[in-house]
């Protein structure tokens, strides 16, 4: 049995995902065979695995940090929110069904065996498994039947490191408060703590670290400074889209507007554009009009296409898009965004909500019917407008038909994909990740008026970001102490 340790947080967005990725890369650089594991993730930002399943995008990045292909065992339960109270449940990469919050609570105990089995498969022939929790163990109202935090740690008999986020304030209360509310057995399972996202002089928080250690009895494993290079790496949660950094990423000639849809999915499609100095990428939030000076409007992927289309109309963005189109602006739809560009979207089975049919934006002569098996596959090919290589993945439900499919945007393995208007200014495809192809991205942006693209190659930026993150954590975290804690799981398994 491999060494293993679980990193849990005092809340969501404390930096667990990045810490696991950076620690994984740091341990790989020490010669260890490492795998990431997250029992349960909730995210509409997903990745396709080697088996043709889907897992959280964060676990795919962590797998990359380990130098291995992503596997469904790295994230056996993926919850993809479809409403305020319900989500699609994905088990080992495949859709299990939909459940509201109450129903899912009842399902969880029956899923624990699947989660533990995935963990054991990963741990069977590696040196170290870094396990990431979800949310916070302080949510003790969810402890019964838990599979994401202490419930899994107990089932796998793992030591836990608790992470607090000092950037949001109150980190002493976060950590000490978690210690206070946990049941004694769960409290004793926590072996150490990390304070993440620190800005300023570390000496000013020395007393705070001592107080946390004294009040909890947990080992202080380090104070992690703010990681300014995080922009190099894909974000896990759509909350990243709401930061000011996204709203004005560049002052270049290509101005791109993206409406911030509630069900936005696979939004790392935008990362390569955000990194381009010639691109001003504007994530337009509710209450703002789409900018009239945009060269391109992108309708991104969506987990809830019909409800997101309704929100788009409620904001008046459909009117903005029509005006943009009359001015000669370009429009691109990706996956759910492609479906919105058509004349009609039908949901006869009620997959996204009440069964029915809604009108699309009517910018392409297409009709989409939701249903059928989900298409999950990695593909490559070329775009028709520029003849440049593209590669990415499909992750969608539904079939699209219509006359504009006779002008596909892409020629991919297995056939054409997408559609274009007769003048080529409105286009869409089902391929996620197409802007990661450097030559295609540069040709596409040049057509919008950008000068020579200046961003480093997309794949190199991610690899460099992981290396920088590993070095950053290597300076801040007591890795030897962390690994010594992980030895406990192996020692217990041996006895």
C-alpha positions in Angstrom: 0.0 0.0 0.0 1.3 3.5 -1.0 1.9 6.3 1.4 -1.2 8.5 1.5 -2.4 11.7 3.1 -5.5 13.8 2.7 -5.6 17.6 2.4 -8.8 19.1 3.6 -9.8 22.7 3.9 -11.5 25.0 6.3 -13.8 25.9 3.4 -14.2 26.0 -0.4 -11.6 27.8 -2.5 -8.8 27.7 0.2 -6.4 26.4 -2.5 -6.6 22.7 -2.0 -6.5 21.8 -5.7 -3.4 23.9 -6.4 -1.6 22.7 -3.3 -2.2 19.0 -4.3 -1.0 19.8 -7.9 2.1 21.6 -6.6 3.0 19.0 -4.0 2.5 16.2 -6.5 5.0 17.8 -8.9 7.4 18.5 -6.1 7.2 14.8 -5.0 7.6 13.6 -8.6 10.7 15.7 -8.9 12.0 13.7 -5.8 11.6 10.5 -7.8 8.3 9.3 -6.3 5.4 7.8 -8.2 2.5 10.0 -7.2 -1.3 9.9 -8.0 -4.0 12.5 -7.1 -7.3 11.4 -5.7 -10.5 13.3 -4.9 -13.4 11.2 -3.7 -16.1 13.7 -4.6 -15.8 16.8 -6.7 -18.5 19.4 -7.6 -17.6 21.2 -10.8 -18.8 21.9 -14.3 -15.2 22.2 -15.4 -14.4 18.6 -16.5 -11.9 16.7 -18.4 -12.0 13.5 -20.6 -10.0 10.6 -19.3 -8.0 7.9 -21.1 -11.0 5.5 -20.6 -13.4 7.9 -22.2 -15.0 9.0 -19.0 -15.0 12.4 -17.3 -13.5 13.8 -14.1 -13.0 17.2 -12.5 -10.6 19.4 -14.5 -8.5 19.9 -11.3 -7.8 16.2 -11.0 -6.7 16.2 -14.7 -4.2 19.0 -13.9 -3.0 17.1 -10.8 -2.5 14.0 -13.0 -0.5 16.1 -15.4 1.6 17.3 -12.4 2.3 13.6 -11.7 3.3 13.0 -15.3 0.4 10.5 -16.0 -2.8 10.4 -18.0 -6.0 11.2 -16.0 -8.1 8.3 -15.0 -11.7 7.9 -13.7 -10.3 6.4 -10.5 -8.8 9.8 -9.6 -12.2 11.3 -9.1 -14.8 8.6 -8.8 -17.7 10.9 -8.0 -18.2 14.1 -10.0 -21.3 16.3 -9.3 -22.2 18.7 -12.1 -24.6 21.3 -10.9 -27.7 21.8 -13.0 -29.7 24.0 -10.6 -29.5 25.6 -7.2 -30.5 22.3 -5.6 -29.7 19.6 -8.1 -26.8 18.1 -9.9 -25.9 15.4 -12.4 -24.1 12.5 -10.7 -21.2 11.0 -12.6 -19.8 7.7 -11.2 -16.4 6.6 -12.4 -16.7 8.8 -15.5 -20.3 7.9 -16.5 -23.6 9.5 -15.8 -25.4 7.7 -13.0 -28.4 10.1 -13.0 -29.7 13.4 -11.6 -30.3 14.0 -7.9 -31.4 16.9 -5.7 -29.4 17.7 -2.6 -31.6 15.6 -0.3 -31.7 12.6 -2.6 -27.9 12.7 -3.0 -27.4 12.7 0.7 -29.3 9.4 0.8 -27.2 8.0 -2.1 -23.8 8.7 -0.6 -23.5 5.8 1.8 -24.0 3.4 -1.1 -21.3 5.1 -3.1 -18.6 4.8 -0.5 -17.5 1.3 -1.5 -17.0 2.6 -5.1 -14.9 5.5 -3.9 -12.7 3.3 -1.7 -12.2 0.8 -4.5 -11.0 3.5 -6.8 -8.6 4.7 -4.1 -7.2 1.3 -3.6 -6.7 0.7 -7.3 -4.7 3.9 -7.5 -2.7 3.1 -4.3 -1.8 -0.4 -5.3 1.4 0.3 -7.3 2.6 3.8 -6.5 4.6 5.5 -3.8 2.2 8.2 -2.7 -1.4 9.2 -3.1 -2.4 12.8 -2.4 -6.1 13.0 -1.5 -8.1 16.2 -1.8 -11.1 16.9 0.3 -14.2 18.9 -0.8 -15.6 21.9 1.0 -14.9 21.6 4.7 -15.1 18.9 7.5 -16.5 21.7 9.7 -19.8 21.1 7.9 -20.7 18.6 10.6 -24.4 18.6 9.5 -23.1 16.6 6.5 -20.9 14.2 8.5 -23.3 11.3 8.5 -22.7 9.4 5.3 -19.9 11.7 4.3 -17.6 10.4 1.5 -15.8 13.7 0.7 -13.9 14.5 3.9 -13.7 12.7 7.2 -16.0 9.9 6.1 -13.5 8.9 3.5 -10.5 9.6 5.7 -12.0 7.2 8.2 -12.9 4.6 5.6 -9.3 4.6 4.2 -7.7 5.3 7.6 -5.8 8.4 6.4 -4.1 11.2 8.3 -5.3 14.6 7.4 -3.7 18.0 6.9 -6.1 21.0 7.3 -5.6 24.0 5.1 -6.7 27.5 6.1 -6.9 30.6 3.8 -5.5 33.7 5.4 -6.3 35.9 2.4 -10.0 35.8 3.3 -9.3 36.8 6.9 -9.9 35.0 10.2 -7.6 32.1 9.5 -7.0 31.4 13.2 -10.7 31.1 13.8 -11.0 28.9 10.7 -8.5 26.4 12.0 -9.3 26.6 15.7 -13.0 26.7 15.0 -12.8 23.5 12.9 -10.9 21.8 15.7 -13.7 22.9 18.1 -16.7 21.6 16.2 -15.2 18.3 15.0 -16.0 15.0 16.8 -13.0 13.8 18.8 -12.2 11.0 16.5 -12.2 13.3 13.4 -10.2 15.9 15.3 -7.5 13.4 16.2 -7.2 12.3 12.6 -5.8 15.8 11.7 -2.0 15.6 12.1 -1.0 19.0 10.8 -2.1 22.3 9.3 -1.1 24.7 6.5 -1.9 28.4 6.2 -2.3 29.3 2.5 -2.3 32.5 0.4 -0.2 34.7 2.8 0.8 38.2 1.7 3.3 40.4 3.5 6.0 39.7 6.2 5.8 36.1 7.5 7.3 37.2 10.8 4.1 39.1 11.6 2.2 35.9 11.6 4.6 33.8 13.7 2.5 34.3 16.9 -0.6 33.4 15.0 0.9 30.1 13.9 2.0 29.3 17.4 -1.5 30.0 18.7 -3.0 27.7 16.2 -0.6 24.9 17.1 -1.1 25.4 20.8 -4.9 25.5 20.7 -5.2 22.5 18.3 -2.2 20.3 19.1 -1.6 20.0 15.3 1.8 20.2 13.7 2.6 23.5 11.8 3.6 22.3 8.3 4.2 25.8 6.8 3.0 29.2 5.8 2.4 29.3 2.0 2.8 32.8 0.4 0.4 34.0 -2.3 1.2 32.3 -5.6 1.2 35.1 -8.2 1.8 32.6 -11.1 -1.5 30.8 -10.5 -2.9 32.4 -13.7 -0.7 30.0 -15.7 -2.8 27.1 -14.5 -6.4 26.2 -15.2 -8.8 27.2 -12.5 -11.2 24.6 -10.9 -14.2 26.8 -10.1 -16.1 29.3 -12.1 -15.6 31.8 -9.2 -12.3 32.5 -10.9 -14.2 34.1 -13.8 -15.5 36.8 -11.5 -12.1 38.2 -10.6 -11.0 41.6 -12.0 -8.0 39.8 -13.6 -10.3 38.1 -16.1 -12.2 41.3 -17.0 -9.3 43.1 -18.4 -6.5 40.7 -19.2 -4.9 42.7 -22.0 -4.9 45.9 -23.9 -4.4 44.4 -27.4 -6.3 44.9 -30.5 -8.5 41.8 -30.4 -11.4 42.6 -28.0 -13.4 39.5 -26.9 -16.5 39.5 -24.8 -17.9 36.4 -23.0 -21.3 36.5 -21.2 -20.9 35.0 -17.8 -23.6 32.3 -17.8 -24.6 30.7 -14.5 -24.1 27.2 -15.9 -20.8 27.9 -17.7 -18.7 24.7 -18.2 -15.2 23.9 -19.4 -14.4 27.6 -19.1 -10.6 26.8 -19.3 -11.3 27.0 -23.1 -10.7 30.7 -22.5 -7.3 30.3 -20.7 -5.2 30.5 -23.9 -7.0 33.7 -24.9 -6.6 35.3 -21.5 -2.8 34.8 -21.7 -2.4 36.6 -25.0 -1.1 40.2 -24.6 -2.9 41.1 -27.8 -6.3 40.1 -26.4 -8.6 42.1 -24.1 -10.9 39.4 -22.7 -14.0 40.8 -21.0 -16.1 38.3 -18.9 -19.4 40.2 -18.8 -21.3 39.7 -15.6 -25.0 40.2 -15.0 -26.2 43.8 -15.1 -23.7 44.9 -17.8 -24.3 45.1 -21.5 -22.0 43.3 -23.9 -19.4 45.9 -25.0 -20.2 47.5 -28.3 -16.6 47.6 -29.4 -16.0 43.8 -29.1 -14.5 42.1 -32.2 -15.8 38.7 -31.1 -18.5 37.4 -28.7 -17.9 33.9 -27.4 -20.8 31.8 -26.1 -19.1 29.3 -23.9 -20.0 25.7 -23.0 -22.9 25.3 -20.6 -24.2 22.5 -18.3 -27.7 24.0 -18.5 -28.1 25.3 -22.1 -31.8 26.1 -22.0 -31.8 27.9 -18.6 -28.6 29.8 -19.5 -30.2 30.9 -22.8 -33.1 32.2 -20.8 -30.7 34.1 -18.5 -28.9 35.5 -21.6 -32.3 36.8 -22.9 -33.2 38.2 -19.5 -30.0 40.2 -19.4 -30.7 41.6 -22.9 -27.6 40.0 -24.2 -29.4 38.5 -27.1 -30.2 42.1 -28.3 -26.5 43.0 -27.8 -25.4 40.0 -29.9 -27.8 40.9 -32.7 -26.5 44.5 -32.7 -22.9 43.2 -32.6 -23.8 41.0 -35.6 -25.2 43.9 -37.6 -22.0 45.8 -37.0 -20.1 43.0 -38.6 -18.8 41.5 -35.4 -17.9 37.8 -35.1 -19.7 35.3 -32.9 -18.3 31.9 -31.8 -20.3 29.3 -29.9 -18.6 26.3 -28.2 -20.6 23.2 -27.4 -23.7 24.6 -25.5 -22.9 28.0 -27.1 -23.2 26.4 -30.5 -26.6 25.0 -29.6 -27.7 28.5 -28.5 -26.8 29.9 -31.9 -29.2 27.7 -33.7 -32.9 28.3 -34.4 -34.3 25.8 -31.8 -33.3 23.6 -28.9 -35.6 20.7 -27.9 -35.5 18.8 -24.7 -38.2 16.2 -25.1 -37.1 14.0 -22.2 -36.7 16.9 -19.7 -33.0 16.3 -19.3 -32.3 19.9 -18.2 -35.7 20.6 -16.7 -39.3 20.6 -17.9 -39.7 18.9 -21.3 -40.2 21.3 -24.1 -38.7 23.3 -27.0 -37.3 26.8 -26.9 -36.2 29.2 -29.7 -32.5 29.7 -30.1 -30.8 32.9 -31.2 -31.3 32.1 -34.8 -27.8 33.1 -36.0 -27.2 29.7 -37.5 -29.7 27.4 -39.3 -29.5 24.5 -36.8 -31.8 22.6 -34.5 -30.5 20.6 -31.5 -32.3 17.9 -29.6 -31.0 17.0 -26.2 -30.7 13.3 -25.3 -28.9 10.2 -26.2 -25.6 9.0 -24.9 -23.0 11.6 -23.8 -20.2 11.9 -26.3 -16.8 11.8 -24.5 -13.7 11.6 -26.7 -10.4 13.2 -27.4 -10.0 14.2 -31.1 -7.8 16.2 -33.4 -8.1 17.7 -36.9 -7.9 21.1 -38.6 -10.0 24.2 -39.0 -11.4 25.0 -42.4 -10.8 28.8 -42.4 -7.1 28.7 -41.7 -6.1 25.0 -42.2 -4.4 24.9 -38.8 -4.2 21.8 -36.6 -6.6 21.7 -33.6 -7.1 19.2 -30.9 -9.3 18.9 -27.9 -12.2 16.8 -26.6 -16.0 16.3 -27.0 -18.2 16.4 -23.9 -21.8 16.9 -24.8 -25.3 15.5 -25.0 -27.6 15.9 -28.0 -27.7 15.9 -31.7 -27.5 19.0 -33.9 -28.9 19.1 -37.5 -29.4 21.8 -40.1 -28.3 23.3 -43.4 -25.4 25.3 -41.9 -23.7 22.0 -41.0 -22.8 21.9 -44.7 -20.2 24.6 -43.8 -18.4 22.9 -40.9 -16.0 24.9 -38.8 -13.7 21.9 -38.3 -12.6 18.8 -40.0 -11.9 16.2 -37.3 -11.0 12.6 -37.1 -14.3 10.8 -37.8 -15.9 13.7 -39.7 -16.7 17.4 -39.8 -17.8 19.3 -36.7 -19.7 22.6 -36.2 -21.1 25.1 -38.6 -20.5 28.6 -40.1 -22.8 31.2 -41.5 -22.5 32.0 -45.2 -20.3 35.0 -44.5 -18.2 33.1 -42.0 -18.7 35.6 -39.2 -20.9 33.3 -37.1 -19.4 29.9 -36.2 -19.5 27.2 -33.7 -18.3 23.7 -32.8 -18.5 21.0 -30.2 -14.7 20.9 -29.7 -13.5 22.0 -26.3 -9.8 23.1 -26.1 -9.4 24.3 -29.6 -7.6 27.5 -28.5 -4.9 25.5 -26.9 -3.5 24.8 -30.4 -1.0 27.7 -30.7 -0.9 28.0 -34.5 -4.7 27.9 -34.8 -5.1 30.5 -32.0 -2.6 32.9 -33.6 -4.3 32.6 -37.0 -7.8 33.1 -35.5 -6.7 36.2 -33.6 -4.9 37.6 -36.6 -8.2 37.5 -38.4 -9.7 39.6 -35.6 -6.9 42.2 -36.1 -4.4 41.1 -33.5 -0.8 41.6 -34.2 1.7 38.8 -33.8 0.6 36.7 -30.8 3.1 37.1 -28.0 2.0 34.5 -25.5 4.3 31.5 -24.8 3.0 28.2 -26.1 0.0 27.1 -24.1 1.3 23.7 -23.1 4.7 25.1 -22.0 2.9 27.7 -19.9 1.1 25.0 -17.9 4.2 22.9 -17.4 6.2 26.0 -16.4 3.4 26.9 -14.0 3.5 23.5 -12.3 7.2 23.7 -12.0 7.0 27.2 -10.4 4.3 26.0 -8.1 6.4 23.0 -7.0 9.3 25.3 -6.3 7.1 27.7 -4.4 5.7 25.0 -2.1 9.2 23.5 -1.7 10.3 26.7 -0.1 7.2 27.1 2.1 6.1 23.6 3.1 7.9 21.1 5.3 7.8 18.3 2.8 9.7 15.8 4.9 7.2 16.3 7.7 4.4 15.9 5.3 5.8 12.6 3.9 6.5 11.3 7.4 2.8 11.9 8.2 1.8 10.0 5.0 3.9 7.0 6.2 1.3 6.4 8.9 -1.3 5.1 6.4 1.2 2.6 5.0 2.3 1.5 8.4 -1.3 1.0 9.6 -2.1 -1.0 6.4 0.9 -3.2 7.0 -0.4 -4.1 10.5 
